[in-house]
Each structure stands twice: as structure tokens, then as C-alpha cells.
């Protein structure tokens, strides 16, 4: 169960795949992942708590849903 805190890019990709996202796909300076028509940019560096919160908000993922992942 991931906490809302710093994670690696690899962990973020793993959890997004569990949530039904495809990718990551190359694009410009950042790669991105898609679920339906939703496209979320994935940074190439480790992700701190603040950035993770913004990414989850863009992906329409609640903190509760995030913390239930395993």
C-alpha cells in the first residue's frame, strides 16, 4: 500500500498500470501515460509528495484510492 509521499518514477509507473493506465509513451521532455482520453505526464526524476499530489489530481485519483493499491 503506497503512502502519499516520495516515490520513484518506476513505482509511479507500476501503480498507474495497476489503475489501468497504458504506457509510458515518449513525448517531448516528459513521457506520459494514458487511460482512455486522459493523458498524464510522468517526470523522468523521482517524485516528491507535492508533485505526486498534483499528478494524482490530474489523473483523477483520490488519495484513498492511491493508498489502497498494493
C-alpha positions in Angstrom: 0.0 0.0 0.0 1.8 3.2 -1.2 1.7 6.2 1.1 1.3 9.7 -0.3 5.0 10.5 -0.2 8.1 10.5 -2.2 8.3 7.7 -4.8 10.5 6.7 -7.7 9.3 7.1 -11.3 9.4 3.3 -11.7 7.0 2.9 -8.7 4.6 5.5 -10.1 4.5 3.7 -13.5 3.8 0.4 -11.7 0.9 1.8 -9.7 -0.6 3.7 -12.7 -0.6 0.4 -14.6 -2.5 -1.2 -11.8 -5.0 1.6 -12.2 -5.5 0.8 -15.9 -3.1 3.3 -17.5 -1.1 2.4 -20.6 2.5 3.5 -21.2 4.7 5.2 -20.6 4.9 6.7 -24.0 7.7 9.1 -25.2 6.7 12.7 -25.7 8.7 15.9 -25.6 10.6 16.5 -22.4 8.4 14.1 -20.4 6.8 10.7 -21.1 3.1 10.3 -20.5 0.6 7.6 -19.6 -2.9 7.2 -20.9 -6.2 5.9 -19.7 -9.0 6.4 -22.2 -8.8 10.1 -23.3 -6.9 11.1 -20.1 -3.2 11.8 -20.6 -0.9 12.3 -17.6 2.7 13.5 -17.9 5.3 11.4 -16.0 8.5 13.2 -15.0 11.8 11.4 -15.5 13.0 12.1 -12.0 11.9 10.9 -8.6 8.6 12.4 -7.4 8.2 14.2 -4.1 5.0 14.4 -2.2 3.8 17.7 -3.6 4.3 16.6 -7.2 2.7 13.3 -6.6 -0.4 15.1 -5.2 -0.6 17.2 -8.4 -0.2 14.2 -10.7 -2.9 12.3 -8.8 -5.2 15.3 -9.1 -4.6 15.5 -12.8 -5.2 11.7 -13.1 -8.5 12.0 -11.1 -7.2 9.5 -8.5 -8.2 10.1 -4.9 -5.7 9.7 -2.0 -7.8 6.8 -0.6 -7.8 5.0 -4.0 -4.0 5.6 -4.2 -3.4 4.2 -0.6 -5.5 1.1 -1.3 -3.1 0.0 -4.1 -0.8 -2.9 -3.2 
